[in-house]
Amino acid sequence: MSDTCSVNRFARRILLYRRTWRGDETCVSPTLLILFQLVILVPFVAGTLSRRRLGPQPEFSRRLVRMNLIAFEPLIVFWATWGLRLDREQIFLPIVGFAIVAAGFFFGRIFAPLLGLSGKRRAVYLISASLGNHGFTLCASLCYLWLGEEGLGLAAIFTFYFTPYVFLVIFPYAHSAARDSATGDTGSGAPRPMDFLRGFLSWNYLPLYATLLALLLLFTGVERPAWDLPVVVLLVPTVAAYYLTLGLSFDSRDLNLRALEVGVFAVIKFMLVPAFTALCITLVEATIGAALSPAVRQVLWIMSFAPAATYSVVAAVLYDLDQDYAGNLFVTNVLIFLFLVLPCLAFQFGA
């Protein structure tokens, strides 16, 4: 099987939709991407309206998130990771992905004190500056629309960094920041060794265990069964639950953000991180002694402009940080992306 065919098959798996007709796989329908966007929009609006009518529901939000982390995400991550195939060039995609989110955290840490942020709000700002919406709910879908199935497959490989980073860095940091806020500690919120131990014993970490098991099978040469697993049945409630949680965390009547915070956050997401990505591309090409393929370069550029991720709100909900601030920061940043950044990207990539 050629490399291109492998990428196309992997793209279909990550989109979690395959159809067989006379024994041949058909192309992914663009209509499915539109339906995914509806799965995002409808729960978000429902959550926002519910918050206005019933008020904040933090305990219900936490139960929704934990339901995903225990019941749905482990199986989805396990199945997609087990089917992964990498070549030399593609191996650099998740490495650059990890570097990008680490750079976002670094930039957030520089600017947070200058903005006068502290405690839970500071932690939310750093987490939001770090995580980007690289998944199929936004940037991976753009890669598909502009670059086809190859773009979607490369985007899926890029986001392979996500699970280890969230569960080994972001969640321990969120836990320690919440602990420091509760005890009045004004330290940096850096995780302690016990934070990692408690994390590994938590149900919140089941997706990480699923990823490690899939990697073990992958590297020991155990082939994934050729089952047509209907993962889309699991994917729809997973995405819907996250955006319902986001809607419950957002109140348009209480956008308690200063213009300076929003502006600096946009500079981090849409200027500093892309500039850092350009440096990463240069270093990777120097390492392999050749230019990256046009598709890989374009995927990296699209991912570099990703706005804040839903998991910044998820972390705030799970660890009792300032989830209202997380939701408001997420929504304002995504709006800037949709109305200012996205048209520029569309012009660049010929959408």
Secondary structure, DSSP 8 states (H G I E B T S, - for coil): --HHHHHHHHHHHHHT---EETTEE----HHHHHHHHHHHHHHHHHHHHHHHHH---HHHHHHHHHHIIIIIHHHHHHHHHHT----HHHHHHHHHHHHHHHHHHHHHHHHHHHTT--HHHHHHHHHHHH-B--STTTHHHHHHHHHHHHHHHHHHHHGGGHHHHIIIIIHHHHHHHHHHHHHT--S-----HHHHHHHHTSGGGHHHHHHHHHHHHHHTT---------THHHHHHHHHHHHHHHHHT--GGG----HHHHHHHHHIIIIIHHHHHHHHHHHHHHHHTS---HHHHHHHHHHHT--B-HHHHHHHHHTTS-HHHHHHHHHHHHHHIIIIIHHHHHHHHT-
